[in-house]
């Protein structure tokens, strides 16, 4: 099954175009781009740089993928964008290629839904089954784990990590890591409660939800501190995997600057 490419599209002959790919009018596909089978590219889309996009993705009009990072130190090296399968990129989504400061790859996983105007900056790592609502702004080097939902207009500071199955409210400013399984919102993000609805939808047990709720109360209601909360929770019964994962993420956040575990100061030479 051959590709269906509009007459007005500009596709470099060196690009790798899979079977069943559709490319709309006035779209531009660069020489180092790979499009997987059955991926649909709408009108006025630009895909450039060293960019690999998997199968069954849907890319709506005016999306830009693989262009240079918005980093003044970038020196036009062939860094990459790698995107998995089954994603939806709505109108005006932008995904920048990586800088030279990490491993040179901006990553997006599988089955994500990025709504209109979402920006994924350089060196980000976006997991799978994530929903980013309209106008979300994801700063450079941010990591978002699987099954996260971020509501419209949220801004994520560079180097922030957002834990699995967390939920971020609309217009939230995220300056610190977001723990897994937690709902946060506010002008400066504050933990509000455990994401009980998300946990139930993903078939977590009532026991998992109960221990996470108890840990949340100790951490964010009583504010006993991470170490005392861990000691108390680990001493009162079986240590469930969700509980260990929560405290492991909190430990990592404490190692970085301003509550961002990946934001580590370089050691002096």
Residue pairs with C-beta under 8 A, 6 or more apart in sequence:
1 19
1 20
2 19
3 17
3 18
3 19
3 20
3 21
3 22
3 23
4 20
4 21
4 22
4 23
5 11
5 17
5 21
5 22
5 23
6 23
6 24
6 25
6 26
6 27
6 43
7 25
8 25
8 26
9 23
9 24
9 25
9 26
9 27
9 28
9 29
10 27
10 28
10 29
11 17
11 23
11 27
11 28
11 29
12 29
12 30
12 31
12 33
13 31
14 31
14 32
15 29
15 30
15 31
15 32
15 33
15 34
15 35
16 33
16 34
16 35
17 23
17 29
17 35
18 34
18 35
18 36
18 37
18 38
18 39
18 55
19 37
19 38
20 37
20 38
21 35
21 36
21 37
21 38
21 39
21 40
21 41
22 39
22 40
22 41
23 29
23 35
23 41
23 45
24 41
24 42
24 43
24 44
24 45
24 61
25 43
25 44
26 43
26 44
27 41
27 42
27 43
27 44
27 45
27 46
27 47
28 45
28 46
28 47
28 48
29 35
29 41
29 47
30 47
30 48
30 49
30 51
30 66
32 49
32 50
32 51
32 78
33 47
33 48
33 49
33 51
33 52
33 53
33 66
34 51
34 52
34 53
35 41
35 47
35 53
36 53
36 54
36 55
36 56
36 57
36 85
37 55
37 56
38 55
38 56
39 53
39 54
39 55
39 56
39 57
39 58
39 59
40 57
40 58
40 59
41 47
41 59
42 59
42 60
42 61
42 63
43 61
44 61
44 62
45 59
45 60
45 61
45 62
45 63
45 64
45 65
46 63
46 64
46 65
46 67
47 53
47 59
47 64
47 65
47 66
48 65
48 66
48 67
49 66
49 67
49 68
49 78
49 79
49 80
49 81
49 97
50 66
50 78
50 79
50 80
50 81
50 97
51 65
51 66
51 80
51 81
51 82
51 83
51 97
52 80
52 81
52 82
52 83
53 59
53 65
53 83
54 83
54 84
54 85
54 86
54 87
54 110
55 85
55 86
56 85
56 86
57 83
57 85
57 86
57 87
57 88
57 89
58 87
58 88
58 89
59 65
59 89
60 88
60 89
60 90
60 91
60 93
61 91
62 91
62 92
63 89
63 90
63 91
63 92
63 93
63 94
64 93
64 94
64 95
65 81
65 83
65 89
65 93
65 94
65 95
66 81
66 95
66 96
66 97
67 94
67 96
67 97
68 74
68 76
68 96
68 97
69 79
69 96
69 97
69 98
69 99
69 121
69 122
69 123
69 140
70 96
70 121
70 122
71 99
71 122
71 140
73 99
73 100
73 101
74 99
74 100
74 122
75 100
77 100
77 104
79 97
79 98
79 99
79 100
79 104
79 105
79 106
79 122
80 97
80 98
80 104
80 105
80 106
81 95
81 96
81 97
81 98
81 105
81 106
81 107
81 108
82 105
82 106
82 107
82 108
83 95
83 107
83 108
84 108
84 109
84 110
84 111
84 128
85 110
85 111
86 110
86 111
87 108
87 110
87 111
87 112
87 113
87 114
88 112
88 113
88 114
89 95
89 114
90 113
90 114
90 115
90 116
90 118
91 116
91 117
92 116
92 117
93 114
93 116
93 117
93 118
93 119
93 120
94 118
94 119
94 120
95 106
95 108
95 119
95 120
96 106
96 120
96 121
96 122
97 106
97 122
98 104
98 105
98 106
98 122
98 123
99 122
99 123
99 140
101 123
101 141
102 123
102 141
105 123
106 120
106 121
106 122
106 123
106 124
106 125
107 124
107 125
107 126
108 120
108 126
109 126
109 127
109 128
109 129
109 130
109 146
110 128
110 129
111 128
111 129
112 126
112 127
112 128
112 129
112 130
112 131
112 132
113 130
113 131
113 132
114 120
114 132
114 136
115 131
115 132
115 133
115 134
115 136
115 152
116 134
116 135
117 134
117 135
117 136
118 132
118 133
118 134
118 135
118 136
118 137
118 138
119 136
119 137
119 138
120 126
120 138
121 138
121 139
121 140
121 141
121 142
121 158
122 140
122 141
123 140
123 141
124 138
124 140
124 141
124 142
124 143
124 144
125 142
125 143
125 144
126 138
126 144
127 144
127 145
127 146
127 147
127 148
127 164
128 146
128 147
129 146
129 147
130 144
130 146
130 147
130 148
130 149
130 150
131 148
131 149
131 150
132 138
132 150
133 149
133 150
133 151
133 152
133 153
133 154
133 170
134 152
134 153
135 152
135 153
136 150
136 152
136 153
136 154
136 155
136 156
137 154
137 155
137 156
138 144
138 156
139 155
139 156
139 157
139 158
139 159
139 160
140 158
140 159
141 158
141 159
141 262
142 156
142 157
142 158
142 159
142 160
142 161
142 162
143 160
143 161
143 162
143 262
144 150
144 156
144 161
144 162
145 161
145 162
145 163
145 164
145 165
145 166
145 180
146 164
146 165
147 164
147 165
147 198
147 202
148 162
148 163
148 164
148 165
148 166
148 167
148 168
149 166
149 167
149 168
149 198
150 156
150 162
150 167
150 168
151 167
151 168
151 169
151 170
151 171
151 172
151 185
152 170
152 171
153 170
153 171
154 168
154 169
154 170
154 171
154 172
154 173
154 174
155 172
155 173
155 174
156 162
156 174
157 173
157 174
157 175
157 176
157 260
158 263
159 256
159 260
159 262
159 263
160 174
160 175
160 176
160 177
160 178
160 260
160 262
161 177
161 178
161 249
161 252
161 253
161 260
161 261
161 262
162 168
162 174
162 177
162 178
163 177
163 178
163 179
163 180
163 181
163 182
163 246
163 249
164 180
164 181
164 245
165 180
165 181
165 195
165 198
165 199
165 202
166 178
166 179
166 180
166 181
166 182
166 183
166 184
166 195
167 182
167 183
167 184
167 195
167 198
168 174
168 178
168 183
168 184
168 185
168 189
169 183
169 184
169 185
169 186
169 192
170 185
171 187
172 184
172 185
172 186
172 187
172 189
173 186
173 187
173 188
173 189
174 184
174 189
175 188
175 189
175 258
175 259
175 260
176 189
176 253
176 258
176 259
176 260
177 249
177 252
177 253
177 256
177 259
177 260
177 261
178 184
178 189
179 191
179 246
179 249
179 250
179 253
180 242
180 245
180 246
180 249
181 194
181 195
181 198
181 199
181 212
181 242
181 246
182 191
182 192
182 193
182 194
182 195
182 216
183 191
183 192
183 193
183 194
183 195
184 190
184 191
184 192
185 192
191 216
191 219
191 220
193 213
193 216
194 209
194 212
194 213
194 216
196 209
196 213
199 208
199 209
199 212
200 209
204 242
207 240
208 240
208 242
211 233
211 237
211 240
211 242
211 243
212 242
212 243
212 246
214 233
215 229
215 233
215 243
215 246
215 247
218 224
218 228
218 229
218 232
218 233
219 226
219 229
219 250
224 232
226 247
226 250
226 251
226 254
229 247
230 247
233 239
233 243
233 247
234 243
249 261
252 261
253 259
253 260
253 261
254 261
255 261
255 264
256 262
256 263
256 264
257 263
257 264
257 265
